[in-house]
Amino acid sequence: MNSKPFLFTPDKLLIEERVLNLPFTKEIVKKVPLASSKIITTINDYLSHNTDFDYKGSTLVLAKQEGQFFKNCPCTQNHVCCNYYFLNIGTNCNIGCSYCILQGYLNNPFLTVYTNLDDMFLELDELFHNSSSFIRVGTGELTDSLLLDDLTNLSSKLIPYFLKQPNAILELKTKTVNIDNLLNFNPAKKIMVSWSLNPQTIIDKEEPYAASLIKRLEAAARCARQGYLLGFHFDPILYYPEWETGYLNTIDLLFEWINPDQIAWISLGTLRYPKMMDAIIRKNHPLSEIVLSELLPGLDGKMRYFKPLRESMLKAIRNHIIKVAPEVEVYFCMESMEVWENICGSQVFFNNSLPKKLDNSVRKR
């Protein structure tokens, strides 16, 4: 078990020339005085001319977000969408989860932070000025939301901004216990902190640098006492011979620590990844057993468990959550309507869509 919280400390900085004098860049550089610095034109140019990459994660890139910070969740084709949005604050993660899709998704092997925050806030200002809809925003698509927060203090910039938005909630999703900055605010249940959960046996085998299950629940309880809404994500749910006992016991432990009234939602999603990732997982994590399961291409082309197995896992876990905490909103992430209907009944979306269900779950709390 990884008993000590993992904190990333870079010994080398790669800084794009165009962000060198930005305030956020200077703040981060000041926090790591012992790290060596190298000024580069752009990270893409650097990668095209260098092959001596440091895959051990001791290098941090400070770069400009050239595209949009704010994007729709890339919903899986032919699957139910929850209408979620991402704020892409950086890329990559070195928690080292065997199943992480970033292994096959990113061309940049380095932990990267985008430091042109003025552009980000201008983009958000325009968004909120032109929209009256309720918007659920997360920062955890291409990195862990709090992995570098002790170094960047980014949450201390995002939280005050989102506290002023009447029709939005910010979700910070993590496998860490890097919450010290969060405890400086009174979020009044207008900011959400979420943890990805798995049984400890899975954490030990497949999430080498993540905080332990107990440490995550302790951190969640501290955030709840501070006034944050909570979310939990059992995603990916991994098959192993004792999966049912393992996941149901994890749910029981979750509710020993957390009052259901403090939880906005719990998502469930089984293992899935693009076919090309099979070889990457085998190379990067030779001891991992996740690729040894029977996996078949789904409707979206991703490798998934055979549908009857997926349904039995999702149904058992969902039913146990509902039994213990019937007031908590539970939803499936990136699953087909057929799976929804087989587990929840044919009228599951008759009166209310999934996005509205999640919006209402936040509003009522």
N, C-alpha and C positions, 0 to 999 in steps of 0.2 A: 504494500500500500504506500502511495506517495503521501507521507504525512506532512511534509513541509510545503507551504504555498510556493508555487513557482513564479518567480519574477524575472523578467527578461532584462538583462543589462548588456547593452551593446559595447563591443570594444572597437568598432569601426563604424564611422558614418560616411555614407555616400550622399552628398548634397548637390542637388541640381542647382546650377548657377542662377537660374531664374527665380529661385525661392530663397536664395542665400540671405537676403536682407529682410525677409518677411518676419514680423514679430513672433509668429508661432514657431518658425524655424529657430530663431534665436533662443526662445524659451527652452526648447528641447535640447539644443546644443549645450546650454548652460547647465542642464541637469546631469550631463555625462562628461565632466571635465577630463576624465582619463581616457576617453575614446579618441582614437585618431580620426582625422577628417580628410576626405578627398572630395574636391570640387569636380563635378562632372557636368557635361552639357545637359543631357537628359538620360534617364535610366534606360530607355530603349536604345539609345546610341551606345551607351556603356555596355549593355548586354550583347550588342552586335559585334563588339570588338574585343570582348573578354570572355574567356572560357574557364578561368580559375575561380569558379564560384564557391562561396563558403556556404555549404549546405547545412552546417551545424548551427546556423542561426545567430551568429555573433555580430552580423552586419545589419545596420538599420539604414534604410533609404528615406530621405526627406525629399519629396517631389511635389510637382504640381498636378492636380487633377485636371486633365485636359478636356475630359468629357463632362457629362452632367454628374453632379453629386447625387441628385435625387432621381430614383428610377422605380418603375413598377417591378414587383416581384416577377421573375421569369416563370410564370405558371407553366406546369407541365401540360403539354397538349393532350386533349381528351380526358383531363382530370379536373376535379372540382377546384376552383380558385377561391381564395379568401380575400382577394383584393388588398393585399398588403403592399407596403412601399419600403424601399431601402434607401438609406443615406450612406453612400459609400465613402467612408472616412479614411480608408487605407486598404491594403491587401496583404494577404498571407497570415499564417499562424504557425507557431512552432510548439503547440501543445502535443502534436505528434500522433493524433488519432489515426488509426489504421484505415478507417473508412472515409477519411476526409476527401471530399471531391476536389478540393483545391490542388491536390497532388497532380491531377490531370487537367486542370482548368486554366492555371496561370502560367504564363511564359516567364514571369519574373520570380526567381527563387527566393528573393529577399523579403523580409518584413519591411513594409513600406507605409509611411504616413504621409497623407496629403496635407500640406501646410498652407495652402491658399484659402484660408478660412473666410476671408472677406468675400470671395467669390461664392463660397458655400452659403453664407448667410444672405447674400443678395438673391441667390436662387430661391432660398426658402422664403424670403420676404415676398417675392413675386408670386410664389405658389400660394401662400396663405392669403395674400391680398385678393387673388382671383378665384379662390375656392371657398364655398360655404359648406362643403361636405366634410364629414368627420373623417380624419385621416390617421391610420395606424402606421407609424414609422419605426423601423428598426435599423440598427447599424451593423448587424451581424451577418451580412451576406458573404463578404469576402475576407472577413477577419473576425476574431473574437472581440466583442464590444469593449471589454474591459482589460484585455491582455496587457496593454501598454499604458493603462490609465494613470498609474503611479508616476510614469515618465512624462506623459503628455498633458495630464490634467484636462483632457478634452471634455470629460463629463461635466467639469466645472464651467465650461462654456456652453455646452448644449442644454443642460438642465435649466438654467435661468431663461434661456430663450424659449424653450418649449413650455415652461410654466406660464408664459404670457399668451400662449395660443389657446383660444377657447374651444377649437374644434380639432384638436390633435392630441395624440398621446405618443410619447417616445418610449420605445422598448429597448433596453440594453440587455443583450443576450450573451451569456458567458458560461464557461466551465471553470472559471477562476474564483478566488475569494478576494479579488482586488477592489474592495468597496470603500476604502477609507475616504476618498473624495466625496462619495455619495452621502456619507454621514454628516457632511457639513451643510446639508440643505433640509428644508422642510417641504417635501414634495406634495403634501396634501392629496395623495393618491392621484396626482396628475402625471406622474412619471412611473414607469414600470421597469422592474428588473426581473429578468428571467434566467432560469438555469436549465441547461440540458442535463437530463438525468439518465442513468443506467444502473443496474445492480453493481455492487462493488466488484464482483468477480469479473464483470465486463470492463469496468474502469481499469482494473489491474492489468488485464490482458491487452486492451485495445486503446486506452487513453493514457499513455505513459506519463505525461507531464500535467495532467489535469488534477484539480483538487479532488480529494476523496469525496464520497457521497456525503458523509457526515459533515465535512467542512463546508460543502455547498449548502446544506440545509441550515447549518449554523449561520452562515452569511445571509441566507434568505430570511431567517428569523430576525436578524439584526435590521435588515432593510425594512421588514414589515413593521417593526417597532418604531422605525424612523418615519413611517408614513408612506412608504412606497407600495404600489400595487405589485403583485407578483405574478409571474407566469412560469410554467414548467413545460419542458418539451422532452417527451420520450421519443427521440428521433436522432439516429435510427434505433429502432427496436431490433435486437439481434437474436437470431435463433441459436439456442444451445440446449442440450438435453433437459436441463432444469429451468428452462426459461419461465415457465408459468409461476413456479414457486419464487424464483428470483424477482420477477417484476411485481408480483402481487405483494411480496414482502417489502419491496422498495416503496410501493404506494402506501402501505401501512405506516412505514417509517416517515414518509413525507408528511402525513397528516398527524403524526405525533408531534412534529415540529411546527406545523403551519396550520392556522385556522382557515377553513375553506372560504370564509368571507373575505380573506385577503387575496384570493387568487382570481384573476380575471379570466384566465383560460389555461387549459392543458391541451397540448397537441400530441398526437400519436402518429408516427410514421415508421414503416418498416424499412429495412436496408434496401437501398437502390443506388445504382451507379452506372455510368456509361460503360459499355462493354470493353472499351480500350483501357479502362482503369484496372481490369483484372491483372494484367501483367505488371502494372505499376505497383499495385498493392503487394503482389508476390515479391517484387524486387525490394521495395522499401520496408516491408514488414514480413520477413520470411517466416516468422513464428506465428503470425496471425492465422486464425482458423476461419475467418469470415468467408474466404473465397472457396472453402471446402464444402459449403452448403450447396444444395441443388438450386441454382439460380437460372431463371429463364427470361428472355426479353419480354418486357411488358408492352402495353399499347404505345408507350412513349419511346420504346427501344432500349430503355434502361434495364439492367439486370435486376430482377426482383425474385422474391420467393414465390413459389407456386401459389396461385390465388387462394385455394382452400386453406393453406397454411397461414397466409397473410390474414385472411379473414378470422381464423380461429385465434390468432394472437391478438389482433386488434379488438375482437369482441370480448375476449377474456379480460383484457386490461381495461377497456372502456367500462364493462359491466362492473368491475371491481371498484373503479373510481366512483361511478354513479351510486353504488351501494354504500360506500363510505361517505361520500360527499355529493349528494344529488343536486346541490345548488351550483356546482362548478360546471362551467361550459367546457365540453370536451369536443374536439374536432380532429379529423384526420387530415394530415398534410400530404398533398399530392397523391390522392387516391381517386379512383374512378367513381362515377355515379353508381355503377353497378355494385361496387363494394359497399358504398354508403347505404344503398337500399337493402342489400342483403343483411347488413348488420343492424341498421336503424329503422328499417321499414320503408315502404314505397312512398310515404307522404312526408319524408323528412324535410323536404324543401318546399312543401306546398304553401305554407303560410309565411315563411320567412327565409331569406337567403342566408348563406353562411356569413358573408360580410356583415349583414345587419345583425345577426346573432352576436358576433364578436364586438361590434360597435356598442350594442345594447349592454353587453356584459360589462364593458368598461364604464358606460354612463351610469348604470345603477349602483356602482361602487363609488 
